[in-house]
Amino acid sequence: MMIMTSNWTARASDQGAVLVGAGAGKNVRVGPLPINMSLADYYNADWPKDASQWQLRFQVQLLFHEPTLKEC
């Protein structure tokens, strides 16, 4: 996966970042609640002066749904 970001208010040399990385995710259930969890690691191939060279992202999403007619 590749992500490109930009900060248009920064100096020209610090405006962009190119991230290259990979991640994995899984849907699990905690009781009746489905949860989507993912973990990704990114290397900044091109980054602003004050930014880090690596990023690690952990994401948790609680998945809610509206009941269908069959569930009511």
Secondary structure, DSSP 8 states (H G I E B T S, - for coil): -EEEEE-TTS-GGGSEEEEEEEEEEEEEEETTEEEEEEEEEEEEEE--TTS-SEEEEEEEEE------TTT-
